Amino acid sequence: MELKKLEAPTLRELFVQQLVDKILSGELKAEDKLPSEREMSEKLQISRSMVHLGLEDLERMGFVRIEPRRGIFVTDYTREGNFETLAALSRYGGVLDIPLKDSAVELRNAVYGGGLIRLAAKHTPEDMAALRAQADRLRTLADEKADLRACAAEMRRFEILVTELSGNMLFPLLMNSFSASYQELWHVCVSFWGAEEVVSQEEHIIELVSDGKGEEAAAYVRDIYRRFRVANDR
């Protein structure tokens, strides 16, 4: 087995992570003015050059705007963001506020649901066997009362497998790119519904796909999250 050298995050990365967390959580809002580079350097006890490089990273990612002689401002990254912003969301994750969580889930549902629709329209016996085998792995963990994070990992593999089998080459890339952000979602789902219920949901999805009912399968996935939100908004 080949092992790679472990590397700790740099101060620059930790600085970027801290600001991204505050922006994604809503603590820092669009057009909020940040302290100067000197003030942040002194408060965080890191070099001013480190702060400057980190701010350049954040500007490139679409999270801040640096205006000479005026200051550093938080941007509305949902309007002014770019592909770098998406990459940052998948890399840094952060504590997401509710609207951003809902948006992240809608993106996941769109990709996952699109995979279900494509797979339902054209699938092979081998495809269905692979899905059933994956659901069985979660069933085994549920029967063994396994750790919920292990169950969440199998739920993740099921959803990504759907996108892989769908035939759309970009669907699994998108799901994999946002795995870090969605890992909390999968864990919360298993914690809320219970592993056995998640298995039942997957088995129902397999049945719908097998019957060619992709739209119904996609709607069922959306409804699962709707019921979760209703239960947690009480």
N, C-alpha and C positions, 0 to 999 in steps of 0.2 A: 504494500500500500504506500502510495506517495503522499506525503504531507507537505503542505505549503507553510511557509513562514508566517507566523501570526503578526499582524501589525495593528497597533493601537491607532485610534483616530487622531489626526493632528489637531493642534489648537485651532487652526483655521477651520477645519471641518466641524469641530465642536462649537465654534462661534456661529457658523452658518446654521448648524442644527438648532441652536438655541433660538435664533431669530425666526427660522422657519416654523418651529413649534409655536412661537408666540403669534405668528401671523395666521397659521392654520387653525389655531384654537380660538381666534377672534380677539385675543388680548390686544394685539396690534391691528388697527383697522386702516383701510385705505385712506391715504392722505395724512395719516399720523406722521409727525416729524420726529425722526430719531435724534438722539444726542450726536454731537460731533464725533469725528474719529478720535480726537484727543480725549474727550470725555469717556467714550467707550473703552479706549485703551487703558485709561487710568482705573476705571471701575472694574474691568475684567482682569486687570493686571497681565495683559499681553501686549506685545509690541504694536505700535501704531501701524507699522507696515503689514502686520498680520490682519489687523482690522480692515485696512484698506483693501487687501487682496480678497478678504471674505466678502466685503461689500460689493466688490466687482463681480464676484461669483453670484451674489444675490441679485444684482442688476441684470446679469446675463440670464438668470433663471426667471426673471420677470417679477420678482418680489419687491424690489425697491427701485427708486429713481434717484439718481445723484444729479443735483442741479448745482453747478458752480456758483459760489458766493451766496447761495440760498439755503442749501442744506440737503439732507437725505430724507426722502419720503417713502412711506409704504405705498405700493401701487395696488390697484385692483387687479390682482393677477388673473382673475377669471375673464377680464376684458382685455388685458394687455399681455397676457402670458403667451407662451409659445411651446414648442416641443421640449425645450429645456425645462419649462415649468412642469410638464408632465413627468419628465425624467426625475425631477427633484421630488415630486410627490411620491413616486414609487420608491425612491431611494431613502428619503428622510421620514416619510410617513407622518409622524407627529401626532398630536392629539387633535383630531378633527372636530370642528364644531358640527352641530346637527345638520344644517343645510349642506355642508360639504360631505358629510357622511351619506346623506340621502343621494347626493349627486354621484358619489363614488359607487353606491349600490346600484343606481340606475345605469351607470356605465357597465358594471358587472352584469346586470340583468340583460342589457342590450346585447352584449357579446355572448354571454352564456345562452340567452334565449335565441339569438341568431344561430348559434351552433345547434340548438335543439331543432329549430325549424329546418335547417339544411339536412341534419341527420335523419329526421323523420321522413323527409322527402326521398332520401336515397341512402339506404343502409344495407349492409350485408349481414348474414347470420353471424359472421365473425365479429362484426361491430357490436351486435347485441350481446354476444357471449362475453366480450371484453367488458362491457358495462355491467353485466350481471356479476362477473367475477370481482369487479371493483366494489360493487355494493356488498357482496358477500364478505369482503375483507373488513368492511365497517361493521357488518353484522357480527362477525367473530369478535371484534373488539368490544362491541356492545354487550355481547353475552359474557365476556370475560370481565366486564366492568372496568375496562381499561381507562387510563388517564384521558381526560377530555381533550387535551392538546393532541394526543395521538389520534383520537377520533376525528378531530378537526382537520388533521393532515390528510386523512383518508377522504374526507369530504372535499377537500381541495383537489385531490387527485381525480375524483369522480368528475368534477366540473371541468377541469382542464382536459380530461380524457374526452369529454363530449366535444369540446372545441377542436381537439386534435382529429377526431373521427369525422368532424363535419366537412372537412375538405377545404375549408378556408384557411389559408396559410397564415393570415394575420391574427385570427382569433386567439390561438394559443399563445402567440407572442405577446398580445395585449394582456391576457390573463397572467402569464408568467411575469410580465413587467411590473404588474401591480400586486404580485403575491404578498409582498411585505405589508402593503396597506390593507389588503383584504384578509390577511391572516387573523386579525382581530375579529373581522366579520364572521369567519368560519368558526372561530372559537366561541363567539357569542351565540351563534346559531345552535351549536351543539349543547352549550350550557343551558340555553333557554328551552329548547325543544326536548333535549335528551337524545342520546345517541340512537336509541331504538326508534324514536319518531323520525329522526333524520333518515334512517335506513328505509322506513316505510315511505317517506317522501321520495327517496331515490327510486324505490321499486315502482312507485306510481308513475314517476317520470319515464322510466324504462318502458312501462306498459303503454303509455301514450305515444312515445316515440316508435315503438314496435308497430303500433296501429296506424302510424302515419299522421298522428295528430300533433304536429310540431307547434302550431299556434296555441293549442290548448296547453301544451307542456310549458311554453314560454309564459303564458298567462298564469299558470299554476305557480311558477317560480316567483313571479311578481306578487302574487297574492300571499305567498308565504311571508314575504317581508312586510306587506301591508298589515297582516294579522299580528306580526311581531310588534310593529310600531303602535298599533291600536292597544295592544296589551300593555305596552310600556309607557303609553301616554296617559294612562288612567291615573 
